[in-house]
Amino acid sequence: MVMSKFTQPPSLKPFKLALIQLGNISATKSDNIKHAREMILKAAFAKPDLIVLPECFNSPYGHVHFPVYAEKIAFKPGEPYDIGKSESESVKMLSSAAKECSTWLIGGSIPERDANSDNVYNTCTVYNPQGELIAYHRKVHLFDIDIPGKIKFKESETLTGGTTLNFFDTDFARIGLGICYDIRFPELAMISARQGCQILIYPGAFNMTTGPLHWELLQRGRAVDNQLFFSMCSPARDTTAVYHAWGHSMVVDPMGKVLCKAEEGEQIIYTDIDPQVFEEARAGIPITKQRRFDVYPDVSVAN
Ligand SMILES: O=C(O)CCC(=O)C(=O)O
């Protein structure tokens, strides 16, 4: 299902974004949740408007782990969610941390077990400053790759791909969601942009093979193609883990300039989003008004 009806986005306002490149992700879920909470509170000292966690923050990254760490969330888009009745300890922590810090929070992703089936998803949840769970995104494109001698990974062994594209509105921006491998499919970013998103945020965890060549290139590409801000938030690299994350969480502006970038280790990075850059990029290079749908079809139109 594709988002279809266009609604007017809020106008983009200046805001401060914090990315938590979380480290110490261990086999003990409760420790991971506790550490994530501590880091959210730490990030909140600088008074960001929005805090972001990385992909798979409560579990080691690997298809064998997803069903073991999966939690039932049972979120229904458009319907109020009762945190008190949630079966997910990760959701409860994220909600209370967002409320305590009075900030928007993109809760990275966690393995999620569907409430009505045995399907497991890689799911991102979003909280407003009141701690309400208001949006989610189930990773649409599963990370199945095989580069001989380098890396083989098959999320589809245990995960099911999501079937919806998702964004949410704050008082400072419309924000589009994706998770990691979703970035390789430009259609998703393009559709979010046409839906009025001014910034796209994808929790992610690239690796030591694809990270060096593609992590920054893809983010700058998506940012320039769509003339919007783009950000990915990674876990820190842990060379004792089976999966070595690339790290280098970053934020890119609509001209493709990297505004901030982490190294490999645990780190919180901040950036101030400036709407002027967004407006000047679109005014100066007016591709949003120059498309030739008489020559090629508009593939962003809902099916
Ligand atoms: O696309 C890539 O190279 C990495 C993707 C990935 O690590 C993921 O989807 O979790």
The ligand as an ORCA input file, in Angstrom:
! r2SCAN-3c Opt
* xyz 0 1
  O      22.483     -1.935      2.112
  C      23.475     -2.223      2.767
  O      24.593     -2.269      2.279
  C      23.360     -2.528      4.221
  C      21.948     -2.694      4.638
  C      21.796     -3.144      6.026
  O      22.744     -3.346      6.736
  C      20.467     -3.306      6.586
  O      19.483     -3.182      5.873
  O      20.376     -3.558      7.787
*
